[in-house]
Amino acid sequence: MEVDECEETTLHDVNMEEEMRKKQQQALEEAYDEDDGMPGGAQRVQCAQQ
């Protein structure tokens, strides 16, 4: 490979356990955020009877 075709990068050590905890926490926060977007909070709607 020629030098012109390369890109310089920096590698960092990763703590996988910490990253998984962060991902789980973020998923929980996103689930709560979805509830906040609904008027009156998350409520179930029942079908009208005919």
CHARMM-style PDB file with segment names, atoms N, HN, CA, C and O in Angstrom:
ATOM      1  N   MET     1       0.845  -1.175   0.000  1.00  0.00      PROA
ATOM      2  CA  MET     1       0.000   0.000   0.000  1.00  0.00      PROA
ATOM      3  C   MET     1       0.892   1.241   0.000  1.00  0.00      PROA
ATOM      4  O   MET     1       1.893   1.291   0.715  1.00  0.00      PROA
ATOM      5  N   GLU     2       0.534   2.219  -0.786  1.00  0.00      PROA
ATOM      6  HN  GLU     2      -0.279   2.179  -1.367  1.00  0.00      PROA
ATOM      7  CA  GLU     2       1.305   3.448  -0.821  1.00  0.00      PROA
ATOM      8  C   GLU     2       0.911   4.351   0.339  1.00  0.00      PROA
ATOM      9  O   GLU     2      -0.220   4.288   0.820  1.00  0.00      PROA
ATOM     10  N   VAL     3       1.836   5.189   0.790  1.00  0.00      PROA
ATOM     11  HN  VAL     3       2.755   5.241   0.400  1.00  0.00      PROA
ATOM     12  CA  VAL     3       1.609   6.075   1.925  1.00  0.00      PROA
ATOM     13  C   VAL     3       0.454   7.039   1.645  1.00  0.00      PROA
ATOM     14  O   VAL     3      -0.270   7.398   2.573  1.00  0.00      PROA
ATOM     15  N   ASP     4       0.265   7.459   0.416  1.00  0.00      PROA
ATOM     16  HN  ASP     4       0.853   7.167  -0.338  1.00  0.00      PROA
ATOM     17  CA  ASP     4      -0.811   8.392   0.067  1.00  0.00      PROA
ATOM     18  C   ASP     4      -2.193   7.776   0.310  1.00  0.00      PROA
ATOM     19  O   ASP     4      -3.172   8.503   0.479  1.00  0.00      PROA
ATOM     20  N   GLU     5      -2.276   6.447   0.328  1.00  0.00      PROA
ATOM     21  HN  GLU     5      -1.480   5.857   0.190  1.00  0.00      PROA
ATOM     22  CA  GLU     5      -3.554   5.778   0.483  1.00  0.00      PROA
ATOM     23  C   GLU     5      -3.847   5.384   1.929  1.00  0.00      PROA
ATOM     24  O   GLU     5      -4.840   4.707   2.191  1.00  0.00      PROA
ATOM     25  N   CYS     6      -2.999   5.797   2.869  1.00  0.00      PROA
ATOM     26  HN  CYS     6      -2.191   6.348   2.656  1.00  0.00      PROA
ATOM     27  CA  CYS     6      -3.164   5.422   4.276  1.00  0.00      PROA
ATOM     28  C   CYS     6      -3.723   6.585   5.091  1.00  0.00      PROA
ATOM     29  O   CYS     6      -3.560   7.755   4.743  1.00  0.00      PROA
ATOM     30  N   GLU     7      -4.379   6.227   6.176  1.00  0.00      PROA
ATOM     31  HN  GLU     7      -4.511   5.277   6.458  1.00  0.00      PROA
ATOM     32  CA  GLU     7      -4.916   7.225   7.088  1.00  0.00      PROA
ATOM     33  C   GLU     7      -4.361   6.945   8.481  1.00  0.00      PROA
ATOM     34  O   GLU     7      -4.384   5.805   8.944  1.00  0.00      PROA
ATOM     35  N   GLU     8      -3.868   7.976   9.143  1.00  0.00      PROA
ATOM     36  HN  GLU     8      -3.849   8.903   8.767  1.00  0.00      PROA
ATOM     37  CA  GLU     8      -3.303   7.823  10.475  1.00  0.00      PROA
ATOM     38  C   GLU     8      -4.432   7.699  11.501  1.00  0.00      PROA
ATOM     39  O   GLU     8      -5.402   8.455  11.451  1.00  0.00      PROA
ATOM     40  N   THR     9      -4.308   6.760  12.419  1.00  0.00      PROA
ATOM     41  HN  THR     9      -3.519   6.146  12.460  1.00  0.00      PROA
ATOM     42  CA  THR     9      -5.317   6.567  13.463  1.00  0.00      PROA
ATOM     43  C   THR     9      -4.638   6.394  14.808  1.00  0.00      PROA
ATOM     44  O   THR     9      -3.434   6.149  14.881  1.00  0.00      PROA
ATOM     45  N   THR    10      -5.415   6.523  15.869  1.00  0.00      PROA
ATOM     46  HN  THR    10      -6.393   6.723  15.810  1.00  0.00      PROA
ATOM     47  CA  THR    10      -4.925   6.312  17.226  1.00  0.00      PROA
ATOM     48  C   THR    10      -5.773   5.226  17.866  1.00  0.00      PROA
ATOM     49  O   THR    10      -7.001   5.287  17.821  1.00  0.00      PROA
ATOM     50  N   LEU    11      -5.130   4.239  18.457  1.00  0.00      PROA
ATOM     51  HN  LEU    11      -4.132   4.189  18.494  1.00  0.00      PROA
ATOM     52  CA  LEU    11      -5.832   3.156  19.125  1.00  0.00      PROA
ATOM     53  C   LEU    11      -5.885   3.425  20.616  1.00  0.00      PROA
ATOM     54  O   LEU    11      -4.936   3.948  21.201  1.00  0.00      PROA
ATOM     55  N   HSD    12      -7.015   3.060  21.229  1.00  0.00      PROA
ATOM     56  HN  HSD    12      -7.786   2.635  20.754  1.00  0.00      PROA
ATOM     57  CA  HSD    12      -7.194   3.228  22.669  1.00  0.00      PROA
ATOM     58  C   HSD    12      -7.619   1.896  23.274  1.00  0.00      PROA
ATOM     59  O   HSD    12      -8.348   1.125  22.651  1.00  0.00      PROA
ATOM     60  N   ASP    13      -7.158   1.633  24.494  1.00  0.00      PROA
ATOM     61  HN  ASP    13      -6.566   2.260  25.000  1.00  0.00      PROA
ATOM     62  CA  ASP    13      -7.616   0.449  25.219  1.00  0.00      PROA
ATOM     63  C   ASP    13      -9.077   0.647  25.604  1.00  0.00      PROA
ATOM     64  O   ASP    13      -9.497   1.760  25.918  1.00  0.00      PROA
ATOM     65  N   VAL    14      -9.849  -0.438  25.579  1.00  0.00      PROA
ATOM     66  HN  VAL    14      -9.508  -1.343  25.324  1.00  0.00      PROA
ATOM     67  CA  VAL    14     -11.273  -0.371  25.883  1.00  0.00      PROA
ATOM     68  C   VAL    14     -11.593  -1.365  26.994  1.00  0.00      PROA
ATOM     69  O   VAL    14     -11.155  -2.514  26.964  1.00  0.00      PROA
ATOM     70  N   ASN    15     -12.366  -0.901  27.973  1.00  0.00      PROA
ATOM     71  HN  ASN    15     -12.722   0.033  27.998  1.00  0.00      PROA
ATOM     72  CA  ASN    15     -12.872  -1.779  29.023  1.00  0.00      PROA
ATOM     73  C   ASN    15     -14.254  -2.240  28.567  1.00  0.00      PROA
ATOM     74  O   ASN    15     -15.220  -1.482  28.649  1.00  0.00      PROA
ATOM     75  N   MET    16     -14.352  -3.480  28.088  1.00  0.00      PROA
ATOM     76  HN  MET    16     -13.567  -4.097  28.022  1.00  0.00      PROA
ATOM     77  CA  MET    16     -15.605  -3.973  27.505  1.00  0.00      PROA
ATOM     78  C   MET    16     -16.731  -4.033  28.533  1.00  0.00      PROA
ATOM     79  O   MET    16     -17.883  -3.771  28.186  1.00  0.00      PROA
ATOM     80  N   GLU    17     -16.432  -4.371  29.786  1.00  0.00      PROA
ATOM     81  HN  GLU    17     -15.496  -4.584  30.067  1.00  0.00      PROA
ATOM     82  CA  GLU    17     -17.480  -4.423  30.805  1.00  0.00      PROA
ATOM     83  C   GLU    17     -18.095  -3.039  31.013  1.00  0.00      PROA
ATOM     84  O   GLU    17     -19.314  -2.907  31.119  1.00  0.00      PROA
ATOM     85  N   GLU    18     -17.258  -2.019  31.068  1.00  0.00      PROA
ATOM     86  HN  GLU    18     -16.268  -2.126  30.982  1.00  0.00      PROA
ATOM     87  CA  GLU    18     -17.756  -0.646  31.244  1.00  0.00      PROA
ATOM     88  C   GLU    18     -18.560  -0.204  30.027  1.00  0.00      PROA
ATOM     89  O   GLU    18     -19.593   0.449  30.175  1.00  0.00      PROA
ATOM     90  N   GLU    19     -18.104  -0.549  28.837  1.00  0.00      PROA
ATOM     91  HN  GLU    19     -17.265  -1.079  28.717  1.00  0.00      PROA
ATOM     92  CA  GLU    19     -18.821  -0.170  27.620  1.00  0.00      PROA
ATOM     93  C   GLU    19     -20.197  -0.853  27.560  1.00  0.00      PROA
ATOM     94  O   GLU    19     -21.170  -0.239  27.122  1.00  0.00      PROA
ATOM     95  N   MET    20     -20.283  -2.108  27.994  1.00  0.00      PROA
ATOM     96  HN  MET    20     -19.493  -2.607  28.350  1.00  0.00      PROA
ATOM     97  CA  MET    20     -21.570  -2.807  28.011  1.00  0.00      PROA
ATOM     98  C   MET    20     -22.512  -2.166  29.023  1.00  0.00      PROA
ATOM     99  O   MET    20     -23.705  -2.033  28.751  1.00  0.00      PROA
ATOM    100  N   ARG    21     -21.995  -1.765  30.190  1.00  0.00      PROA
ATOM    101  HN  ARG    21     -21.026  -1.874  30.410  1.00  0.00      PROA
ATOM    102  CA  ARG    21     -22.835  -1.088  31.181  1.00  0.00      PROA
ATOM    103  C   ARG    21     -23.365   0.229  30.620  1.00  0.00      PROA
ATOM    104  O   ARG    21     -24.537   0.559  30.805  1.00  0.00      PROA
ATOM    105  N   LYS    22     -22.510   0.976  29.941  1.00  0.00      PROA
ATOM    106  HN  LYS    22     -21.558   0.709  29.790  1.00  0.00      PROA
ATOM    107  CA  LYS    22     -22.934   2.245  29.334  1.00  0.00      PROA
ATOM    108  C   LYS    22     -24.033   2.005  28.303  1.00  0.00      PROA
ATOM    109  O   LYS    22     -25.015   2.745  28.245  1.00  0.00      PROA
ATOM    110  N   LYS    23     -23.858   0.963  27.491  1.00  0.00      PROA
ATOM    111  HN  LYS    23     -23.060   0.362  27.538  1.00  0.00      PROA
ATOM    112  CA  LYS    23     -24.840   0.653  26.444  1.00  0.00      PROA
ATOM    113  C   LYS    23     -26.187   0.267  27.056  1.00  0.00      PROA
ATOM    114  O   LYS    23     -27.234   0.689  26.564  1.00  0.00      PROA
ATOM    115  N   GLN    24     -26.167  -0.536  28.131  1.00  0.00      PROA
ATOM    116  HN  GLN    24     -25.316  -0.879  28.530  1.00  0.00      PROA
ATOM    117  CA  GLN    24     -27.404  -0.918  28.798  1.00  0.00      PROA
ATOM    118  C   GLN    24     -28.082   0.297  29.414  1.00  0.00      PROA
ATOM    119  O   GLN    24     -29.302   0.433  29.321  1.00  0.00      PROA
ATOM    120  N   GLN    25     -27.311   1.183  30.043  1.00  0.00      PROA
ATOM    121  HN  GLN    25     -26.320   1.073  30.119  1.00  0.00      PROA
ATOM    122  CA  GLN    25     -27.872   2.387  30.648  1.00  0.00      PROA
ATOM    123  C   GLN    25     -28.494   3.281  29.575  1.00  0.00      PROA
ATOM    124  O   GLN    25     -29.568   3.848  29.775  1.00  0.00      PROA
ATOM    125  N   GLN    26     -27.814   3.401  28.447  1.00  0.00      PROA
ATOM    126  HN  GLN    26     -26.941   2.941  28.284  1.00  0.00      PROA
ATOM    127  CA  GLN    26     -28.332   4.232  27.362  1.00  0.00      PROA
ATOM    128  C   GLN    26     -29.640   3.645  26.825  1.00  0.00      PROA
ATOM    129  O   GLN    26     -30.565   4.393  26.508  1.00  0.00      PROA
ATOM    130  N   ALA    27     -29.727   2.323  26.721  1.00  0.00      PROA
ATOM    131  HN  ALA    27     -28.975   1.715  26.979  1.00  0.00      PROA
ATOM    132  CA  ALA    27     -30.951   1.688  26.234  1.00  0.00      PROA
ATOM    133  C   ALA    27     -32.108   1.954  27.203  1.00  0.00      PROA
ATOM    134  O   ALA    27     -33.235   2.194  26.770  1.00  0.00      PROA
ATOM    135  N   LEU    28     -31.835   1.912  28.510  1.00  0.00      PROA
ATOM    136  HN  LEU    28     -30.919   1.717  28.862  1.00  0.00      PROA
ATOM    137  CA  LEU    28     -32.874   2.210  29.497  1.00  0.00      PROA
ATOM    138  C   LEU    28     -33.337   3.658  29.387  1.00  0.00      PROA
ATOM    139  O   LEU    28     -34.535   3.937  29.438  1.00  0.00      PROA
ATOM    140  N   GLU    29     -32.392   4.572  29.237  1.00  0.00      PROA
ATOM    141  HN  GLU    29     -31.419   4.346  29.196  1.00  0.00      PROA
ATOM    142  CA  GLU    29     -32.738   5.993  29.126  1.00  0.00      PROA
ATOM    143  C   GLU    29     -33.562   6.256  27.875  1.00  0.00      PROA
ATOM    144  O   GLU    29     -34.496   7.057  27.906  1.00  0.00      PROA
ATOM    145  N   GLU    30     -33.225   5.589  26.770  1.00  0.00      PROA
ATOM    146  HN  GLU    30     -32.466   4.938  26.744  1.00  0.00      PROA
ATOM    147  CA  GLU    30     -33.987   5.779  25.534  1.00  0.00      PROA
ATOM    148  C   GLU    30     -35.410   5.248  25.697  1.00  0.00      PROA
ATOM    149  O   GLU    30     -36.355   5.839  25.174  1.00  0.00      PROA
ATOM    150  N   ALA    31     -35.567   4.148  26.411  1.00  0.00      PROA
ATOM    151  HN  ALA    31     -34.799   3.668  26.835  1.00  0.00      PROA
ATOM    152  CA  ALA    31     -36.906   3.603  26.636  1.00  0.00      PROA
ATOM    153  C   ALA    31     -37.738   4.585  27.445  1.00  0.00      PROA
ATOM    154  O   ALA    31     -38.917   4.780  27.150  1.00  0.00      PROA
ATOM    155  N   TYR    32     -37.143   5.210  28.467  1.00  0.00      PROA
ATOM    156  HN  TYR    32     -36.185   5.051  28.707  1.00  0.00      PROA
ATOM    157  CA  TYR    32     -37.871   6.203  29.262  1.00  0.00      PROA
ATOM    158  C   TYR    32     -38.179   7.445  28.424  1.00  0.00      PROA
ATOM    159  O   TYR    32     -39.244   8.044  28.579  1.00  0.00      PROA
ATOM    160  N   ASP    33     -37.259   7.839  27.539  1.00  0.00      PROA
ATOM    161  HN  ASP    33     -36.394   7.353  27.413  1.00  0.00      PROA
ATOM    162  CA  ASP    33     -37.482   9.007  26.689  1.00  0.00      PROA
ATOM    163  C   ASP    33     -38.670   8.784  25.753  1.00  0.00      PROA
ATOM    164  O   ASP    33     -39.422   9.720  25.482  1.00  0.00      PROA
ATOM    165  N   GLU    34     -38.850   7.554  25.256  1.00  0.00      PROA
ATOM    166  HN  GLU    34     -38.239   6.793  25.477  1.00  0.00      PROA
ATOM    167  CA  GLU    34     -39.979   7.267  24.374  1.00  0.00      PROA
ATOM    168  C   GLU    34     -41.291   7.477  25.103  1.00  0.00      PROA
ATOM    169  O   GLU    34     -42.256   7.963  24.513  1.00  0.00      PROA
ATOM    170  N   ASP    35     -41.341   7.114  26.388  1.00  0.00      PROA
ATOM    171  HN  ASP    35     -40.557   6.720  26.867  1.00  0.00      PROA
ATOM    172  CA  ASP    35     -42.555   7.313  27.174  1.00  0.00      PROA
ATOM    173  C   ASP    35     -42.845   8.792  27.369  1.00  0.00      PROA
ATOM    174  O   ASP    35     -44.006   9.201  27.378  1.00  0.00      PROA
ATOM    175  N   ASP    36     -41.800   9.598  27.525  1.00  0.00      PROA
ATOM    176  HN  ASP    36     -40.857   9.266  27.517  1.00  0.00      PROA
ATOM    177  CA  ASP    36     -41.970  11.030  27.749  1.00  0.00      PROA
ATOM    178  C   ASP    36     -42.591  11.731  26.548  1.00  0.00      PROA
ATOM    179  O   ASP    36     -43.230  12.771  26.709  1.00  0.00      PROA
ATOM    180  N   GLY    37     -42.416  11.187  25.355  1.00  0.00      PROA
ATOM    181  HN  GLY    37     -41.896  10.343  25.224  1.00  0.00      PROA
ATOM    182  CA  GLY    37     -42.924  11.825  24.155  1.00  0.00      PROA
ATOM    183  C   GLY    37     -44.429  11.689  23.992  1.00  0.00      PROA
ATOM    184  O   GLY    37     -45.017  12.372  23.153  1.00  0.00      PROA
ATOM    185  N   MET    38     -45.059  10.831  24.767  1.00  0.00      PROA
ATOM    186  HN  MET    38     -44.581  10.277  25.448  1.00  0.00      PROA
ATOM    187  CA  MET    38     -46.506  10.625  24.641  1.00  0.00      PROA
ATOM    188  C   MET    38     -47.247  11.543  25.603  1.00  0.00      PROA
ATOM    189  O   MET    38     -46.834  11.686  26.753  1.00  0.00      PROA
ATOM    190  N   PRO    39     -48.340  12.172  25.154  1.00  0.00      PROA
ATOM    191  CA  PRO    39     -49.107  13.020  26.062  1.00  0.00      PROA
ATOM    192  C   PRO    39     -49.658  12.202  27.230  1.00  0.00      PROA
ATOM    193  O   PRO    39     -50.259  11.147  27.027  1.00  0.00      PROA
ATOM    194  N   GLY    40     -49.452  12.687  28.438  1.00  0.00      PROA
ATOM    195  HN  GLY    40     -48.964  13.544  28.603  1.00  0.00      PROA
ATOM    196  CA  GLY    40     -49.958  11.988  29.611  1.00  0.00      PROA
ATOM    197  C   GLY    40     -49.164  10.751  29.979  1.00  0.00      PROA
ATOM    198  O   GLY    40     -49.608   9.956  30.808  1.00  0.00      PROA
ATOM    199  N   GLY    41     -48.006  10.577  29.383  1.00  0.00      PROA
ATOM    200  HN  GLY    41     -47.646  11.223  28.710  1.00  0.00      PROA
ATOM    201  CA  GLY    41     -47.210   9.383  29.660  1.00  0.00      PROA
ATOM    202  C   GLY    41     -47.692   8.222  28.813  1.00  0.00      PROA
ATOM    203  O   GLY    41     -48.618   8.366  28.014  1.00  0.00      PROA
ATOM    204  N   ALA    42     -47.067   7.084  28.987  1.00  0.00      PROA
ATOM    205  HN  ALA    42     -46.315   6.967  29.636  1.00  0.00      PROA
ATOM    206  CA  ALA    42     -47.449   5.906  28.207  1.00  0.00      PROA
ATOM    207  C   ALA    42     -48.741   5.326  28.754  1.00  0.00      PROA
ATOM    208  O   ALA    42     -48.804   4.900  29.907  1.00  0.00      PROA
ATOM    209  N   GLN    43     -49.759   5.313  27.924  1.00  0.00      PROA
ATOM    210  HN  GLN    43     -49.707   5.659  26.988  1.00  0.00      PROA
ATOM    211  CA  GLN    43     -51.043   4.762  28.330  1.00  0.00      PROA
ATOM    212  C   GLN    43     -51.506   3.758  27.288  1.00  0.00      PROA
ATOM    213  O   GLN    43     -51.239   3.911  26.096  1.00  0.00      PROA
ATOM    214  N   ARG    44     -52.194   2.743  27.747  1.00  0.00      PROA
ATOM    215  HN  ARG    44     -52.411   2.619  28.715  1.00  0.00      PROA
ATOM    216  CA  ARG    44     -52.740   1.764  26.828  1.00  0.00      PROA
ATOM    217  C   ARG    44     -54.096   2.234  26.343  1.00  0.00      PROA
ATOM    218  O   ARG    44     -54.875   2.820  27.095  1.00  0.00      PROA
ATOM    219  N   VAL    45     -54.364   1.969  25.087  1.00  0.00      PROA
ATOM    220  HN  VAL    45     -53.732   1.493  24.476  1.00  0.00      PROA
ATOM    221  CA  VAL    45     -55.633   2.364  24.496  1.00  0.00      PROA
ATOM    222  C   VAL    45     -56.455   1.106  24.257  1.00  0.00      PROA
ATOM    223  O   VAL    45     -55.967   0.137  23.677  1.00  0.00      PROA
ATOM    224  N   GLN    46     -57.690   1.126  24.702  1.00  0.00      PROA
ATOM    225  HN  GLN    46     -58.087   1.913  25.174  1.00  0.00      PROA
ATOM    226  CA  GLN    46     -58.572  -0.015  24.486  1.00  0.00      PROA
ATOM    227  C   GLN    46     -59.393   0.211  23.224  1.00  0.00      PROA
ATOM    228  O   GLN    46     -59.734   1.341  22.873  1.00  0.00      PROA
ATOM    229  N   CYS    47     -59.696  -0.875  22.564  1.00  0.00      PROA
ATOM    230  HN  CYS    47     -59.420  -1.793  22.849  1.00  0.00      PROA
ATOM    231  CA  CYS    47     -60.510  -0.787  21.352  1.00  0.00      PROA
ATOM    232  C   CYS    47     -61.960  -0.481  21.741  1.00  0.00      PROA
ATOM    233  O   CYS    47     -62.452  -0.952  22.766  1.00  0.00      PROA
ATOM    234  N   ALA    48     -62.623   0.302  20.917  1.00  0.00      PROA
ATOM    235  HN  ALA    48     -62.223   0.685  20.084  1.00  0.00      PROA
ATOM    236  CA  ALA    48     -64.045   0.600  21.155  1.00  0.00      PROA
ATOM    237  C   ALA    48     -64.870  -0.637  20.829  1.00  0.00      PROA
ATOM    238  O   ALA    48     -64.602  -1.336  19.853  1.00  0.00      PROA
ATOM    239  N   GLN    49     -65.870  -0.896  21.652  1.00  0.00      PROA
ATOM    240  HN  GLN    49     -66.088  -0.328  22.445  1.00  0.00      PROA
ATOM    241  CA  GLN    49     -66.726  -2.060  21.413  1.00  0.00      PROA
ATOM    242  C   GLN    49     -67.811  -1.699  20.420  1.00  0.00      PROA
ATOM    243  O   GLN    49     -68.314  -0.576  20.411  1.00  0.00      PROA
ATOM    244  N   GLN    50     -68.163  -2.645  19.597  1.00  0.00      PROA
ATOM    245  HN  GLN    50     -67.755  -3.558  19.604  1.00  0.00      PROA
ATOM    246  CA  GLN    50     -69.192  -2.393  18.567  1.00  0.00      PROA
ATOM    247  C   GLN    50     -70.469  -3.100  18.919  1.00  0.00      PROA
ATOM    248  OT1 GLN    50     -71.448  -3.011  18.178  1.00  0.00      PROA
TER     249      GLN     50
END
